[in-house]
Amino acid sequence: MSSQFERKKIIPRYKIFAYLMLVIGIVILCKALWISTVEREYWTQVSSRLKKDSVEISPVRGNILSCDGRLMASSLPEFKLFMDFKAGGEKKDSLWNVKIDSICEGLHEIFPEKSAAEFKAHLEEGHKKMSQNWPIWHKRVPYDIYSQVKKLPVFNLPKFKGGFHELEFNARQRPFGSLARRTIGDMFGAKDTARCGLELSYDSILRGKKGLLKRRKVMNKYLSITEMDAIDGADIVTTIDVGMQDLAERAVIDELREINGNVGVAIVMEVHTGDIKAIVNMTKCSDGEYREVKNNAVADLLEPGSVFKTASLMVALDDGVVDTTYMVETGSGIWDMYGAKMRDHNWHKGGYQTISLPRTLEVSSNIGVSRIIDRFYGKNPEKFVEGINRLGLSADLHLPLVGATAPRIRMPKKNNRGQYVNWSKTALPWMSIGYETQIPPISTLTFYNAIANNGKMVRPRFVQRIVKDGEVIQEFPTEVIKEKICKEKTLHEMQTILEHVVSQGLGKKAGSPSFKVAGKTGTAQVSKGAGGYKTGMTNYLLSFAGYFPADAPRYSCIVCIQKSGLPASGGGMSGLVFHNIAEGIMAQSLKLDVADARDSTSILMPEVKNGNILAADYVLSHLGIKANKDWSGSYLDGNPIWGTAKREKDVVALAKTPAYSKNVVPDVSGMGARDAVYLLETRGVKVRLAGRGKVHEQSLTPGHLIRKGETCVLKLD
């Protein structure tokens, strides 16, 4: 009875609760529909006020370093400077009116190309408009200039009190200016986009990963919340040696100017490792100056000419069809080859008559080499091309540079009837002397480097390792392409012949009285496409490929020069550049430790030039010489400090000089050529050097406002 009574009481309560929950649910649903439709725009606006869009955090791009750790490309901060005239209120405005003249005088001292009156008119215009982002200067400025501006009155106040603020950018800088420019690479202006060279090839490693920052409004204040940290890019350590690169560039440019050449290429490779220590690509521009426009060393597909003869005779020696005692008749210097005239360079003097196989290379006899190859491979040209491939000359080197091309060496092909479809009787004789093929200079050098390396062919190496936060994260070891390019006997015979080319043949100008040099000259006409070789003035490719010291090879080198008209000599022109490069490198390697020049009673006091006094201080400290200085900083920390150096008994006084604006010609007197060129070229000024030593005269006066395309002549003594 009691249980039934309780049931009658409970059931109605459950029903009331259920109805209540149903009503609440219907109300919530209706409200949600109302918000999502009728009030949608209102609440969207509220949300946008509480939350702002995500902001990307840019990582710092990694550095590109030389083999000894010197910066060749680095991301340094640059700033755009602005003024917010609404910040600070009346108190700031009254201070602004009092200090405006001193502010403008200070800006004029920092940016001398604009007067204090011009600055005042410009800033008063921004103040009148009450602009929140009024530009103080029209260009980006480096950190040292930014620091100077920030010290001025009003500008030195906090952002929201004074109104001075900046926009930071990561700008790509090259401390050594245009040195190895096409190999190191470029960026597209203000965009963080790689354009060419190692910058492009290793872009994903150098670039890093972007971070993510979000801003939310909490208690009427915006808070920045980092959702994902930016990951800075890693550094790459290249194989480039700054000293060798500078030496090679000067040697190439000097010869190009002397002979009015069009293009100059030089590559220096370390024999055992394949490390590219220097790579030069100079093209004559419309203003007559030489600059790196294209990486010709890896991209140019040209007929190599006589430097190819080495490979031709190596095939014949390796196949055993001839030996070094073989004699060949060259006649009076002109020989009929299937209706075409083959000429030796001395044909007008009666030719070489009968000569030995080694002599054909020493004097670079076209007739001698082509007759040997035609006699033994004329009926089976496929075997000759197979021999060339066996030497590794046709190998695709897979270089880490965009635009690098593989050699093109044609293989004879026959149709079903056994007739050649891509071959003529003249093809083999001319191929044997370096025509009918297209080989980039770096492939030719890789072949000669293998001869120097006792037959082991190694892949050219441009990057040694990848480094992040001081730790090596990836090494790039030397890669072997072929363990042996030929038989030992063939190799030793060719090494001897190449030494004789320099000691008693056409390559004498490449030699040195201090050490042995081995190599081969080359002079080839450059085909003009459909026009062949006979249209207008003849263009020539002049080459010398070899290695040094010949008895214990350390470096191999190729020099290629393109020029128009005669005179044209691979040995006399490219060989001379090779000589200058080899002499310079060997002289550097013979330097003694400075401690060897000291004794207990004397102090070594070197001559110190004006320029990067941060670097000077670094060297002096390692020599144990005291330097008085009016600045602080470390050479290893990065940016140069420009100043003067004076000797005072046993002390060198180093003093910082005021920084010059990027639009003004700096005073480079007393500086070494490298520092002077760097300061001028980073400002867009072309530089022409005369003499050697320190700068004692500059054609553009210090403080001169730079105009586009200007050239400054520096006289050195």
C-alpha positions in Angstrom: 0.0 0.0 0.0 2.8 2.4 1.0 4.9 1.6 -2.0 2.1 2.3 -4.4 1.5 5.6 -2.7 5.1 6.6 -3.1 5.0 5.7 -6.8 2.0 8.0 -7.3 4.1 10.9 -5.8 7.4 10.2 -7.6 6.1 9.7 -11.2 4.7 13.3 -11.5 8.0 14.7 -10.3 9.9 12.8 -12.9 7.6 14.1 -15.6 8.0 17.7 -14.4 11.8 17.4 -14.5 11.7 15.8 -18.0 9.5 18.6 -19.4 11.7 21.2 -17.8 14.9 19.7 -19.4 13.1 19.5 -22.8 12.1 23.2 -22.6 15.7 24.2 -21.6 17.0 22.2 -24.5 14.6 23.8 -27.0 15.6 27.3 -25.7 19.3 26.6 -26.1 18.8 25.2 -29.6 16.7 28.3 -30.6 19.3 30.6 -29.1 22.1 28.8 -31.0 20.2 29.1 -34.2 19.5 32.8 -33.5 23.2 33.5 -32.9 24.3 31.6 -35.9 21.9 33.4 -38.2 20.5 36.7 -37.0 23.4 37.7 -34.7 26.2 36.0 -36.6 27.8 39.2 -37.9 27.8 40.8 -34.5 29.6 37.9 -32.8 32.1 37.6 -35.6 33.1 41.2 -35.0 33.5 40.5 -31.3 35.6 37.5 -32.0 37.9 39.5 -34.3 38.4 42.0 -31.6 39.5 39.4 -29.1 41.7 37.4 -31.5 44.1 38.6 -34.2 45.4 36.7 -37.2 48.5 34.6 -36.8 51.9 36.3 -37.5 54.8 34.3 -38.9 58.1 34.5 -37.2 61.0 34.6 -39.7 64.0 32.4 -38.9 67.6 33.7 -39.3 69.1 32.4 -42.5 72.2 30.3 -42.0 75.7 31.5 -42.9 77.9 30.4 -45.8 81.5 30.0 -44.7 84.9 29.5 -46.4 86.9 26.4 -45.7 88.7 28.2 -42.8 85.5 29.6 -41.2 85.4 33.1 -42.7 81.9 34.5 -43.4 81.2 34.6 -47.2 77.4 35.2 -46.8 75.5 36.1 -43.7 72.1 37.5 -42.6 72.5 40.8 -40.8 69.8 43.0 -39.4 68.7 46.1 -41.3 66.1 48.6 -40.1 63.5 51.0 -41.6 63.1 53.9 -39.2 59.7 55.5 -38.4 58.1 58.1 -36.2 54.7 57.9 -34.5 53.6 61.4 -33.9 50.4 60.4 -32.0 52.5 58.6 -29.3 53.5 60.4 -26.1 50.8 63.1 -25.9 51.4 66.8 -25.1 54.5 66.2 -23.0 56.3 64.6 -25.9 55.1 67.3 -28.3 56.5 70.1 -26.1 59.9 68.2 -25.9 59.8 67.7 -29.7 59.4 71.4 -30.4 62.4 72.2 -28.2 64.6 69.4 -29.6 63.7 69.5 -33.3 66.7 71.5 -34.4 69.2 69.3 -32.5 67.5 66.1 -33.8 67.8 67.4 -37.4 71.4 68.4 -36.9 72.1 64.9 -35.6 70.4 63.3 -38.5 72.4 65.4 -40.9 75.7 64.2 -39.3 74.5 60.5 -39.7 73.1 61.1 -43.2 75.2 63.9 -44.7 73.6 63.8 -48.1 70.5 65.4 -46.6 70.7 68.8 -44.9 69.4 69.6 -41.4 66.8 72.0 -43.0 65.6 69.2 -45.3 65.2 66.9 -42.4 63.3 69.5 -40.5 60.9 70.2 -43.3 60.3 66.4 -43.8 59.7 65.7 -40.1 57.4 68.8 -39.6 55.3 67.5 -42.5 54.9 64.2 -40.7 54.1 66.0 -37.4 51.4 68.1 -39.1 49.8 65.0 -40.6 50.0 63.3 -37.2 51.3 60.2 -39.0 51.9 57.0 -37.0 54.4 55.6 -39.4 56.3 58.6 -40.8 59.6 57.4 -42.4 62.7 59.1 -41.0 64.9 57.8 -43.7 63.9 56.4 -47.1 66.2 53.3 -47.1 67.1 50.5 -44.7 70.0 51.1 -42.5 72.5 48.7 -40.7 72.5 48.2 -37.0 75.3 50.7 -36.3 73.4 53.5 -38.0 70.2 52.5 -36.3 72.0 52.7 -32.9 73.2 56.2 -33.7 69.8 57.5 -34.7 68.2 55.9 -31.5 70.6 58.0 -29.3 69.2 61.3 -30.6 66.8 63.4 -28.4 63.1 62.1 -28.3 64.2 59.1 -30.4 65.9 57.7 -27.2 62.6 57.6 -25.3 60.5 54.4 -25.1 58.4 53.6 -28.1 55.1 54.7 -26.6 56.5 57.8 -25.0 58.7 59.1 -27.8 57.2 57.5 -30.9 60.4 56.3 -32.5 60.1 52.8 -33.8 61.7 50.5 -36.4 60.9 47.6 -38.7 63.6 44.9 -38.7 64.7 42.9 -41.8 67.2 40.2 -42.2 69.4 41.3 -45.1 71.9 39.1 -46.9 75.5 40.5 -46.8 78.7 39.2 -48.3 81.7 40.5 -46.3 84.0 39.7 -49.3 81.8 41.5 -51.8 81.7 39.9 -55.2 84.3 37.2 -54.4 83.0 33.9 -55.9 79.6 35.5 -56.3 78.1 33.0 -58.8 79.2 30.1 -56.7 78.2 31.4 -53.3 75.0 32.7 -54.8 72.6 35.6 -54.6 69.2 36.4 -53.1 66.4 38.3 -54.9 66.6 41.8 -53.4 64.5 42.3 -50.3 62.8 38.9 -50.7 64.1 36.0 -48.8 64.3 33.9 -52.0 67.5 32.3 -53.2 68.5 33.2 -56.8 71.5 31.0 -57.7 74.6 29.2 -56.5 74.9 27.4 -53.2 72.3 29.8 -51.7 69.8 28.1 -54.0 71.1 24.6 -53.9 71.2 24.5 -50.1 68.2 26.8 -49.6 66.1 24.4 -47.5 69.1 23.9 -45.1 70.0 27.6 -44.9 66.4 28.9 -44.7 65.3 27.2 -41.5 61.6 27.0 -40.5 59.2 29.8 -39.8 57.5 30.1 -36.3 54.0 31.2 -35.5 52.9 34.0 -33.2 49.3 34.7 -32.2 47.9 37.8 -30.4 44.9 37.5 -28.1 43.0 40.2 -26.1 42.9 39.4 -22.4 41.7 42.0 -19.9 41.7 44.7 -22.5 45.4 44.0 -23.3 46.9 42.2 -26.2 49.2 39.3 -25.3 51.6 37.7 -27.8 51.5 33.9 -27.6 54.1 31.9 -29.4 52.5 28.8 -30.8 55.6 27.6 -32.6 59.2 28.8 -32.3 61.1 29.7 -35.4 64.0 27.3 -36.2 67.1 29.2 -37.6 68.8 27.8 -40.6 72.1 25.8 -40.4 75.5 27.0 -41.7 77.3 25.4 -44.6 81.1 25.3 -44.7 82.3 25.5 -48.3 85.6 24.3 -49.7 86.4 27.8 -51.0 89.7 29.3 -49.8 89.3 33.1 -49.7 93.0 33.8 -50.4 93.1 31.4 -53.4 89.9 32.8 -54.7 91.1 36.4 -54.5 94.4 35.4 -56.1 92.7 33.6 -59.0 90.2 36.4 -59.7 93.0 39.0 -59.9 95.1 36.8 -62.2 92.2 36.2 -64.6 91.0 39.8 -64.6 94.6 41.2 -65.2 95.0 38.9 -68.3 91.5 39.6 -69.6 92.3 43.4 -69.5 95.7 42.8 -71.1 94.3 40.9 -74.1 90.8 42.4 -74.2 89.2 39.0 -73.5 85.4 38.4 -73.4 85.2 35.6 -70.7 87.6 34.2 -68.2 87.3 31.0 -66.2 89.7 29.5 -63.6 89.1 26.6 -61.2 91.5 25.3 -58.6 90.9 21.8 -57.2 92.7 20.0 -54.3 94.0 16.8 -55.9 93.2 14.2 -53.3 89.9 15.6 -51.9 88.4 17.2 -55.0 87.8 20.3 -52.9 87.1 23.4 -55.1 89.4 26.0 -53.6 88.7 28.7 -56.1 86.3 29.2 -59.0 86.3 32.3 -61.2 83.8 33.3 -63.8 84.4 36.7 -65.4 82.5 38.2 -68.2 83.1 41.6 -69.9 80.1 43.8 -69.4 78.8 46.7 -71.5 80.7 49.2 -69.4 84.0 47.4 -70.0 84.3 46.0 -66.5 84.5 42.3 -65.7 82.0 40.7 -63.4 80.5 37.3 -62.6 77.4 37.1 -64.7 77.1 33.3 -65.2 78.8 30.3 -63.7 80.7 29.4 -67.0 82.9 27.0 -65.2 80.1 24.5 -64.7 77.6 25.6 -67.4 79.5 26.3 -70.6 79.3 23.5 -73.1 82.1 24.4 -75.5 84.4 22.3 -77.7 87.5 22.0 -75.5 90.1 22.0 -78.2 93.6 20.6 -77.7 93.3 19.9 -73.9 91.2 16.9 -75.2 94.2 15.5 -77.1 95.5 14.1 -73.8 92.4 11.9 -73.5 92.7 10.8 -77.1 96.2 9.5 -76.8 95.5 7.9 -73.4 92.8 5.8 -75.1 95.3 4.6 -77.7 98.0 3.9 -75.1 95.5 2.1 -72.8 94.2 -0.1 -75.7 97.8 -1.0 -76.6 97.5 0.0 -80.2 100.5 2.4 -79.8 103.3 3.1 -77.4 105.5 6.1 -76.7 107.9 5.2 -79.4 105.3 5.4 -82.1 106.2 7.8 -85.0 103.7 9.7 -87.1 104.1 11.6 -90.3 102.6 15.2 -90.1 104.1 16.4 -93.4 104.4 20.1 -94.0 101.7 21.1 -91.6 98.6 20.6 -93.8 97.0 17.2 -94.3 94.0 16.1 -96.3 91.4 14.4 -94.1 88.7 13.0 -96.2 88.4 16.2 -98.3 88.9 18.6 -95.4 92.2 20.3 -94.6 93.7 19.6 -91.2 96.4 22.2 -90.2 99.0 22.4 -87.5 99.6 25.8 -86.0 103.1 26.1 -87.7 101.9 25.0 -91.1 103.2 28.3 -92.6 106.7 27.3 -91.3 106.7 23.9 -93.0 105.2 21.8 -90.2 106.8 19.2 -87.9 107.4 16.4 -90.5 107.8 13.0 -88.7 107.4 13.2 -84.9 107.0 10.8 -82.0 103.7 10.3 -80.1 104.9 12.2 -77.0 106.1 15.1 -79.3 102.6 15.3 -80.8 101.3 16.5 -77.4 104.4 18.7 -76.6 103.8 20.7 -79.8 100.1 20.0 -79.9 100.1 18.6 -83.4 96.5 18.4 -84.8 97.7 16.2 -87.7 99.7 13.9 -85.5 97.0 13.1 -83.0 94.2 12.9 -85.5 96.2 10.5 -87.8 97.0 8.2 -84.9 93.4 8.0 -83.8 92.0 7.7 -87.3 94.4 4.9 -88.2 93.5 2.7 -85.3 89.8 3.7 -84.7 88.6 4.9 -88.1 86.7 1.7 -88.9 85.4 1.4 -85.3 84.8 4.9 -83.9 82.6 3.3 -81.2 85.6 1.8 -79.6 87.3 5.2 -79.4 84.2 6.9 -77.8 83.9 3.9 -75.4 87.6 4.6 -74.4 86.8 8.2 -73.7 83.9 7.2 -71.5 86.2 4.7 -69.7 88.4 7.6 -68.8 85.5 9.3 -67.0 85.3 12.4 -69.3 81.7 11.9 -70.1 80.5 11.4 -66.5 77.7 13.5 -65.1 79.4 15.0 -62.0 76.0 15.9 -60.3 77.3 19.2 -59.0 75.2 21.0 -56.3 74.9 24.1 -58.6 71.8 24.9 -60.6 72.7 25.2 -64.3 75.6 22.7 -64.1 75.6 20.6 -67.2 77.0 17.1 -68.1 79.5 16.6 -71.0 78.0 15.8 -74.4 80.2 13.2 -76.2 78.5 11.7 -79.2 78.4 8.0 -79.7 78.3 6.7 -83.3 75.0 5.1 -84.2 74.1 2.8 -87.2 70.8 2.0 -88.9 69.5 -1.4 -89.7 71.7 -1.5 -92.9 74.9 -0.9 -90.9 75.2 2.7 -92.0 76.2 5.5 -89.6 73.3 8.0 -89.1 75.1 10.6 -87.0 78.6 10.2 -88.1 80.9 11.3 -91.0 84.4 10.3 -91.9 85.7 13.6 -90.7 84.0 13.3 -87.3 86.6 11.1 -85.6 89.7 13.1 -86.7 88.2 16.3 -85.5 86.8 14.7 -82.3 90.3 13.5 -81.4 91.6 17.1 -81.3 88.8 18.5 -79.2 86.0 19.3 -81.6 82.7 17.5 -82.1 82.3 17.3 -78.3 81.0 19.7 -75.7 82.6 19.6 -72.2 82.3 22.1 -69.4 85.6 23.3 -67.9 85.0 21.6 -64.6 84.7 18.2 -66.3 88.0 18.7 -68.1 89.6 19.6 -64.8 88.2 16.6 -63.1 89.8 14.4 -65.7 93.2 16.1 -65.3 92.9 16.0 -61.5 92.5 12.2 -61.9 95.8 12.0 -63.7 97.4 13.9 -60.9 95.7 11.7 -58.3 97.3 8.5 -59.7 94.3 7.6 -61.7 91.6 8.0 -59.0 88.8 10.3 -60.2 87.0 12.2 -57.4 83.9 14.3 -57.6 84.4 18.0 -57.3 83.3 19.1 -53.8 81.9 22.5 -52.9 80.6 21.9 -49.4 82.5 20.2 -46.6 79.8 20.0 -43.9 76.7 21.5 -42.4 76.9 23.0 -38.9 74.2 24.0 -36.5 74.9 25.8 -33.2 78.6 24.8 -33.4 77.8 21.1 -34.0 78.4 19.3 -37.2 75.1 17.7 -38.3 76.3 16.4 -41.7 79.6 15.7 -43.4 80.2 15.5 -47.1 83.1 13.1 -47.6 85.2 12.9 -50.7 83.3 10.8 -53.3 85.3 8.5 -55.7 83.8 8.4 -59.2 86.4 5.9 -60.6 89.1 4.1 -58.7 91.2 3.9 -61.9 90.7 5.7 -65.1 93.3 3.7 -67.0 96.2 1.2 -66.6 99.2 2.2 -64.4 101.6 2.1 -67.4 99.3 4.5 -69.4 99.1 6.8 -66.4 102.8 7.1 -65.8 103.5 7.6 -69.4 101.0 10.4 -69.7 102.3 12.1 -66.5 105.8 12.2 -68.0 104.5 13.5 -71.3 102.5 16.3 -69.6 105.6 17.4 -67.7 107.4 17.6 -70.9 104.7 19.7 -72.5 105.6 22.4 -69.9 109.3 21.9 -69.7 110.0 21.6 -73.4 106.8 22.2 -75.3 104.1 24.9 -75.9 103.2 25.1 -72.2 106.5 26.7 -71.0 104.7 29.9 -69.8 102.7 27.8 -67.3 105.9 26.5 -65.7 107.8 27.7 -62.7 111.5 27.8 -61.8 110.6 26.8 -58.2 108.5 23.7 -58.8 107.5 21.3 -61.6 104.3 21.8 -63.5 102.4 19.4 -65.8 99.6 20.2 -68.2 98.3 20.7 -71.7 97.6 23.8 -73.7 94.5 24.3 -75.9 93.5 26.7 -78.6 90.1 26.1 -80.3 87.9 28.1 -82.6 84.5 28.6 -81.1 81.6 27.6 -83.4 78.9 30.3 -84.0 76.0 27.9 -84.3 74.5 27.7 -87.7 77.2 30.0 -88.9 79.9 27.5 -88.1 83.4 28.8 -87.6 83.7 31.2 -90.6 81.3 34.1 -89.9 82.8 37.4 -89.0 85.7 37.7 -86.6 86.9 34.4 -85.3 86.3 33.7 -81.6 88.7 31.5 -79.7 88.7 29.3 -76.6 92.2 29.4 -75.0 92.9 26.8 -72.3 95.5 25.4 -70.1 94.7 22.4 -67.8 97.3 20.9 -65.5 98.5 20.3 -61.9 101.4 21.3 -59.6 103.9 20.4 -58.2 104.1 17.7 -60.8 106.3 15.4 -58.7 103.9 15.5 -55.7 100.6 17.0 -56.9 98.6 19.1 -54.5 96.4 21.2 -56.8 95.0 20.9 -60.3 93.9 23.9 -62.2 92.2 24.9 -65.5 92.1 28.3 -67.1 89.8 29.0 -70.0 89.7 32.4 -71.8 87.3 33.3 -74.6 88.5 36.2 -76.9 87.8 37.5 -80.4 90.5 37.7 -83.1 94.2 37.1 -83.1 96.7 36.8 -81.4 95.3 33.8 -79.6 97.4 31.3 -77.6 96.3 28.8 -75.0 99.9 28.5 -73.7 100.8 32.1 -73.9 97.6 33.5 -72.4 95.8 30.9 -70.3 99.2 29.3 -69.5 100.4 32.6 -68.1 97.3 32.9 -65.8 97.9 29.3 -64.7 101.5 30.3 -63.8 100.4 33.3 -61.8 97.9 31.2 -59.8 100.2 28.3 -59.2 103.1 30.7 -58.1 100.7 32.5 -55.8 99.3 29.4 -54.1 102.7 27.8 -53.6 104.0 31.1 -52.2 101.2 31.1 -49.7 101.9 27.5 -48.7 105.6 28.4 -48.0 104.8 31.1 -45.4 106.6 30.5 -42.1 105.0 30.9 -38.7 105.5 34.4 -37.3 107.2 32.9 -34.2 110.1 31.8 -36.5 110.9 35.4 -37.3 111.2 36.5 -33.6 114.0 36.5 -31.2 114.2 37.4 -27.6 115.5 40.9 -28.1 113.2 42.2 -30.8 109.5 42.9 -31.3 107.9 42.2 -34.6 105.8 45.3 -35.5 103.9 44.7 -38.8 102.6 47.6 -40.9 98.8 47.9 -40.1 96.5 49.4 -42.7 93.4 51.4 -42.2 90.1 49.5 -42.7 88.6 46.7 -40.7 90.3 47.4 -37.4 88.4 44.5 -35.8 90.3 42.1 -38.0 93.6 44.0 -37.4 93.1 43.7 -33.6 92.4 40.0 -34.0 95.7 39.5 -35.8 97.7 41.7 -33.5 96.4 39.9 -30.4 97.6 36.6 -31.9 101.0 38.2 -32.5 101.2 39.3 -28.9 101.2 43.0 -29.8 99.4 45.5 -27.7 96.7 47.6 -29.4 95.2 50.8 -27.9 91.6 51.0 -29.0 88.5 53.2 -28.4 85.9 50.5 -29.1 84.9 47.0 -27.9 84.0 43.9 -29.8 85.4 40.6 -31.1 86.5 39.6 -34.6 84.6 36.4 -34.2 81.3 38.1 -33.4 80.7 39.3 -36.9 80.3 42.9 -38.3 83.4 44.9 -39.3 84.5 48.0 -37.4 86.0 50.6 -39.7 88.7 52.9 -38.5 92.4 53.9 -38.6 95.6 52.3 -37.4 98.8 54.2 -36.3 102.1 52.8 -35.1 103.4 54.3 -31.8 106.7 52.6 -30.9 105.7 49.2 -29.7 101.9 49.8 -29.7 99.4 50.1 -32.5 96.6 52.7 -31.9 93.3 51.6 -33.4 90.6 54.2 -33.6 87.0 53.9 -34.9 85.9 56.4 -37.5 82.4 57.8 -37.9 80.2 55.5 -40.1 79.3 56.7 -43.6 75.8 56.4 -45.0 75.2 53.8 -47.7 74.5 56.6 -50.2 77.8 58.4 -49.6 81.4 57.6 -50.7 83.5 56.7 -47.7 87.1 57.7 -47.1 89.2 54.6 -48.0 92.6 56.3 -47.9 95.2 54.2 -46.1 93.2 51.0 -46.5 94.2 47.8 -48.2 92.6 47.0 -51.5 90.2 44.3 -50.2 88.6 46.5 -47.4 88.4 49.5 -49.8 86.7 47.5 -52.5 84.3 46.0 -50.0 83.2 49.3 -48.6 82.7 50.8 -52.1 81.0 47.8 -53.8 78.5 47.4 -51.0 77.4 50.9 -51.8 76.9 50.1 -55.5 80.1 51.9 -56.6 82.2 50.1 -59.3 85.9 50.0 -58.4 89.0 50.1 -60.6 92.4 49.4 -59.0 95.7 50.8 -60.1 98.9 49.5 -58.4 99.3 47.4 -55.2 99.5 48.2 -51.5 97.5 50.8 -49.6 95.1 53.3 -51.1 96.7 56.7 -51.4 94.2 58.3 -53.8 90.5 57.9 -54.7 88.8 59.5 -57.7 85.5 60.1 -55.8 85.9 62.4 -52.8 84.7 61.2 -49.4 81.2 62.4 -48.6 80.3 62.5 -52.3 76.7 61.5 -53.0 76.7 58.3 -54.9 75.0 58.2 -58.3 74.0 54.9 -60.0 76.7 53.4 -62.3 79.6 55.5 -60.9 83.2 54.2 -60.9 85.8 55.0 -58.4 89.5 54.6 -59.4 91.8 53.7 -56.4 95.5 54.3 -56.8 97.6 52.0 -54.6 101.2 52.2 -53.5 
